Amino acid sequence: MLGGSAATSFNDDKQKSWPYLLKSSLPSHIDFRVETRGGLTFVRAITELADFPNEDLLVFHFGTSIGWPVSVVRLGHKMGIDFASEFSFHQPAYASHNRLRRMKRTLKMRCRNTVKYALYFAGLYKSRISRREIEDQIDAVVHLAKHQSKRIMWIQHQALQSRRIFLERRSYERFYKEIERCLQKYRSPDFTVITLPDSFLTQENYLLDCVHLSEEGHRKMFEIVKEAFKNG
């Protein structure tokens, strides 16, 4: 199993993440290995797959960072924002227990949103790749994966949009629909595509950042994947 941060548990107990819940439910003679890489993109997955052995089943869990715009400005650390980092505008995963700290985070988030709009209208806040490149990247990942595995299960993560500004929601929605479209041609008995149902998209299944899964979200994701295993 190869996944991004969406497949990991943020409470420092990896056993509560869905891949390890799945691993513990499998018979002991099955060798199920879990590899996670923060910020995993399709291009980075190609590099990771180059070192993978041949296997009976390869499970992907791709996150959603490809759809979020990033700043092309590289000013270093300004206004509490690390402009040199691709994660500079990401939301915090947890709310602070300290009231004053929560207020500071809220003000910082509003400041960042203002900066996002300023950069966007200046043409300096946009998606890291063109949507036209997505199909080529997915084709490359699938082509390599099919040479290494008899079966493939592709889990495409989806984030909540409630804490995103309009331009981020619009960009993300377009990228997500393009990914879904590109995956349709690969659906087959040997290639399972899992997308999250609307019933899953509730705050209880996500952390505060609306991207990474909560403990309950990992449990429900495990149930979705386990059911796909049974049907497959």
C-alpha positions in Angstrom: 0.0 0.0 0.0 1.4 3.4 -1.0 -0.4 6.5 0.3 0.0 10.2 1.1 -0.6 11.9 4.5 -4.4 11.2 4.0 -3.6 7.6 4.8 -1.8 8.3 8.0 -3.0 9.0 11.6 -2.1 12.4 13.0 -2.3 11.2 16.7 1.0 9.5 16.6 -0.7 6.0 16.7 -0.3 4.6 13.2 -2.2 1.5 14.3 -5.4 3.6 14.2 -5.0 4.6 10.5 -7.0 2.6 8.0 -4.1 0.8 6.4 -3.0 -0.7 9.7 -6.7 -1.5 10.7 -6.9 -3.4 7.4 -3.5 -5.1 8.0 -4.6 -6.3 11.4 -7.8 -7.8 9.9 -6.0 -9.9 7.3 -4.8 -13.5 7.9 -1.3 -13.6 9.3 0.2 -15.4 6.3 -0.6 -12.3 4.1 2.4 -10.0 3.8 0.7 -6.5 3.6 3.2 -3.7 3.7 2.4 0.0 4.3 4.4 2.9 2.8 3.2 6.5 3.3 4.8 9.7 2.0 3.6 13.2 3.0 2.7 15.3 -0.1 2.5 12.3 -2.3 1.7 13.3 -5.9 1.4 11.2 -9.0 4.9 12.2 -10.1 6.4 11.3 -6.7 4.6 8.0 -6.8 6.4 7.1 -9.9 9.7 7.5 -8.1 8.5 5.4 -5.2 7.2 2.6 -7.4 10.6 2.2 -9.0 11.8 0.6 -5.8 8.7 -1.6 -5.2 8.8 -5.3 -5.7 6.2 -7.2 -7.7 3.1 -7.9 -5.7 -0.3 -9.5 -6.1 -2.2 -6.3 -5.1 -1.1 -2.7 -5.1 -3.2 -0.2 -3.2 -2.9 3.6 -3.8 -4.3 6.3 -1.6 -3.7 9.6 -3.2 -4.5 12.8 -1.3 -5.8 16.1 -2.7 -2.9 18.5 -2.5 -2.6 18.4 -6.3 -5.8 20.4 -6.5 -4.9 23.2 -4.1 -3.2 26.3 -5.5 0.3 27.2 -4.3 2.1 30.5 -4.2 4.8 31.0 -6.9 6.3 33.8 -4.8 9.5 32.8 -2.9 10.1 35.6 -0.4 11.0 33.4 2.6 9.2 33.8 5.8 7.0 36.9 5.7 3.9 37.9 7.7 3.9 34.5 9.4 3.8 32.7 6.1 6.6 30.6 4.7 6.4 31.5 1.0 9.1 29.1 0.1 7.0 26.1 1.3 4.3 24.4 -0.8 2.4 23.9 2.5 2.5 27.5 3.5 -1.2 28.1 3.2 -2.4 24.8 4.7 -4.9 24.9 7.6 -4.0 23.5 11.1 -5.1 20.0 11.8 -6.1 20.6 15.4 -7.7 23.4 17.3 -5.6 24.7 20.2 -6.9 24.2 23.8 -5.7 27.7 24.6 -8.3 30.4 23.8 -5.8 33.1 23.1 -3.9 30.8 20.7 -7.1 30.0 18.9 -7.8 33.7 18.4 -4.3 34.2 17.0 -4.7 31.3 14.6 -8.1 32.7 13.4 -6.5 36.1 12.7 -3.6 34.4 11.0 -5.9 32.4 8.8 -7.8 35.5 7.8 -4.5 37.3 7.0 -3.5 34.3 4.9 -6.8 34.3 3.0 -6.3 38.0 2.2 -2.8 37.3 0.9 -4.2 34.4 -1.2 -6.6 36.7 -3.0 -3.9 39.3 -3.5 -1.6 36.7 -5.0 -4.4 35.1 -7.1 -5.4 38.4 -8.8 -1.8 39.1 -9.4 -1.4 35.7 -11.1 0.9 34.4 -8.4 -1.4 31.9 -6.7 -2.3 28.9 -8.9 -2.2 25.2 -9.2 1.3 23.6 -9.4 0.5 21.8 -12.6 -1.9 22.2 -15.5 -5.0 20.1 -15.5 -4.0 19.0 -19.0 -1.0 17.2 -17.4 -3.1 15.1 -15.0 -4.1 12.4 -17.5 -0.5 11.9 -18.6 0.7 11.6 -15.0 -2.1 9.1 -14.1 -1.3 7.1 -17.2 2.3 6.9 -16.2 1.5 5.7 -12.7 -0.9 3.1 -13.9 1.4 1.9 -16.6 4.2 1.3 -14.1 1.9 -0.2 -11.5 0.5 -2.7 -14.0 4.0 -4.0 -14.6 4.5 -4.6 -10.9 1.1 -5.8 -9.7 -1.6 -8.2 -10.8 -4.4 -6.1 -9.3 -4.6 -2.4 -8.5 -6.9 -0.6 -6.0 -6.9 3.2 -6.4 -8.4 5.3 -3.5 -8.9 8.9 -4.5 -9.2 11.1 -1.4 -11.6 14.0 -1.2 -11.4 16.9 1.2 -14.2 19.0 2.7 -14.6 22.5 1.3 -16.1 24.3 4.2 -13.0 26.1 5.3 -11.7 27.0 1.9 -12.0 30.3 0.0 -13.9 30.4 -3.2 -10.9 30.3 -5.6 -9.5 27.2 -3.8 -12.8 25.4 -3.9 -13.1 26.1 -7.6 -9.6 25.0 -8.4 -10.0 21.8 -6.3 -13.3 20.8 -7.8 -12.0 21.1 -11.4 -8.9 19.0 -10.6 -10.9 16.4 -8.7 -13.4 16.0 -11.6 -10.5 15.6 -14.0 -8.9 12.9 -11.9 -12.2 11.0 -11.8 -12.6 11.3 -15.5 -9.1 10.0 -16.2 -9.6 7.0 -13.9 -12.9 5.9 -15.5 -11.1 4.1 -18.5 -9.2 1.9 -16.1 -12.1 0.5 -14.1 -12.1 -3.3 -14.5 -12.1 -6.5 -12.3 -8.4 -6.0 -11.9 -8.5 -2.2 -11.3 -10.8 -0.9 -8.5 -11.4 2.8 -8.1 -12.7 4.0 -4.8 -14.1 7.5 -4.3 -15.6 8.7 -1.1 -19.5 8.8 -1.0 -21.2 12.0 -0.1 -22.3 10.4 3.2 -18.6 10.3 4.2 -18.0 14.0 3.7 -18.9 15.2 7.2 -16.7 17.1 9.7 -16.7 14.1 12.1 -14.6 12.1 9.6 -12.0 14.9 9.2 -9.6 16.9 11.4 -9.9 20.6 11.6 -8.0 21.2 8.4 -10.8 19.3 6.5 -8.2 17.3 4.6 -6.8 14.6 6.9 -8.9 11.9 8.5 -10.0 11.8 12.1 -9.9 8.5 14.1 -13.6 8.0 13.1 -12.8 8.8 9.5 -10.0 6.2 9.4 -12.4 3.6 10.9 -15.0 4.3 8.2 -12.4 4.4 5.5 -11.3 0.9 6.7 -14.8 -0.3 6.3 -15.1 1.1 2.8 -11.8 -0.6 1.7 -12.6 -3.9 3.4 -16.0 -4.0 1.6 -14.1 -3.4 -1.7 -11.8 -6.3 -0.9 -14.8 -8.6 -0.4 -16.5 -7.5 -3.6 -13.2 -7.9 -5.5 
